[in-house]
Amino acid sequence: MIPWNLLDLDKALRAGWAADTCSPDNQADWQSGNPAWGHCDITALIVNDIFGGDLMMGEVYLDETQQGFHWWNRLPSGVELDLTREQFQHGQTTTAARVVKRPRGPLPRRWEEYLLLRERVVKLLGPIPEPV
């Protein structure tokens, strides 16, 4: 396996983000100018596959109205890592952060998009650890 770093992972994820991996809830609004849009959950899962740690989730608000949820990672070191934060370009805020347990086995939703993004990352980086 060729060694790679967090920058390599970030580049591979960004290269893999597309309308077909965007959350179906956000697909109509996905644009190449904001490729992180609708990718936080499956991106956080792939980062978790590689580094472990905790999956974090918070509520997203715009003008005091909840718009949905946002996912990111807390690495085993305690550092929080959010590779999709820039998707919020209209003043959205994230609150009520909490640790969420990773579902075992196939995800109840977004399984196909997760596998597609994971496959694209593997093509660029080589094998990555399987989900725990």
C-alpha positions in Angstrom: 0.0 0.0 0.0 1.3 3.4 -0.9 1.3 5.8 2.1 -1.1 8.7 1.9 -2.1 11.5 4.3 -5.2 13.5 5.3 -4.7 15.9 2.3 -4.7 12.9 0.0 -7.9 11.6 1.6 -9.5 15.1 1.3 -8.6 15.3 -2.4 -9.9 11.8 -3.1 -13.2 12.5 -1.4 -13.6 15.8 -3.2 -12.9 14.1 -6.5 -15.6 11.5 -5.7 -18.4 13.9 -4.7 -21.0 14.3 -7.4 -24.7 14.5 -7.9 -25.0 10.7 -7.8 -23.4 10.5 -4.3 -25.3 13.5 -2.9 -28.1 12.9 -0.5 -31.4 12.4 -2.3 -32.8 15.1 0.0 -30.3 17.6 -1.4 -29.8 16.3 -5.0 -32.0 19.0 -6.6 -29.7 21.7 -5.1 -26.4 20.0 -5.8 -24.0 22.0 -7.9 -20.3 21.5 -8.9 -19.6 24.9 -7.3 -20.5 23.5 -3.9 -19.5 19.8 -4.2 -19.6 19.1 -0.5 -23.4 19.8 -0.4 -25.3 16.7 0.7 -22.2 14.6 1.4 -21.5 15.0 5.1 -22.9 11.7 6.3 -21.1 9.3 3.9 -17.9 11.4 4.0 -17.9 11.1 7.8 -18.5 7.3 7.5 -15.5 6.9 5.2 -13.3 9.0 7.5 -14.5 6.8 10.3 -13.7 3.7 8.3 -10.1 4.9 8.1 -9.4 6.6 11.4 -12.1 5.3 13.8 -13.2 7.7 16.5 -16.7 9.0 16.9 -19.3 10.1 14.5 -20.7 13.5 15.4 -24.1 14.8 14.4 -25.7 18.3 14.9 -28.8 20.1 13.8 -28.5 22.6 11.0 -30.4 25.9 11.3 -30.9 28.8 9.0 -32.8 31.8 10.4 -33.9 29.8 13.4 -35.5 27.1 11.3 -34.0 23.6 11.3 -32.8 22.6 7.9 -31.6 19.1 8.7 -28.6 17.4 10.2 -24.9 17.6 9.7 -22.3 14.8 10.3 -18.6 15.1 11.0 -15.8 13.2 12.9 -14.1 13.2 16.2 -10.8 11.4 15.8 -9.5 9.1 18.6 -7.1 12.0 19.5 -10.2 14.1 20.3 -9.7 16.4 17.4 -12.9 17.2 15.5 -12.6 17.0 11.7 -15.3 18.3 9.4 -14.4 17.8 5.7 -17.8 19.1 4.4 -18.3 22.2 6.5 -17.9 24.6 3.6 -21.2 23.3 2.1 -23.0 25.8 4.4 -22.6 29.0 2.3 -25.8 30.8 3.4 -25.1 31.4 7.1 -26.3 28.1 8.4 -25.3 27.1 11.9 -24.9 23.7 13.5 -26.0 23.1 17.1 -26.8 20.3 19.5 -23.7 18.2 18.6 -23.8 14.7 19.8 -22.0 11.4 19.3 -24.0 8.9 17.2 -23.5 5.2 17.0 -22.6 3.9 13.6 -25.2 1.5 12.2 -24.0 -2.1 11.9 -24.0 -3.6 8.4 -25.6 -1.9 5.4 -26.8 1.6 6.2 -30.5 1.9 6.4 -30.4 4.7 3.9 -27.6 6.0 1.6 -25.9 2.6 1.3 -25.5 2.8 -2.5 -24.1 6.4 -2.4 -21.7 5.4 0.4 -20.4 2.4 -1.6 -20.1 4.5 -4.7 -18.1 7.2 -2.9 -16.0 4.6 -1.1 -15.2 2.9 -4.5 -14.1 6.2 -6.0 -11.8 6.9 -3.0 -10.3 3.4 -3.2 -9.6 3.9 -6.9 -7.5 7.0 -6.0 -5.9 5.9 -2.8 -5.9 2.1 -2.9 -7.5 -0.2 -0.3 -8.9 1.4 2.9 -10.1 -0.4 6.0 -13.5 -2.0 5.9 -16.2 -0.6 8.1 -16.2 -1.8 11.7 
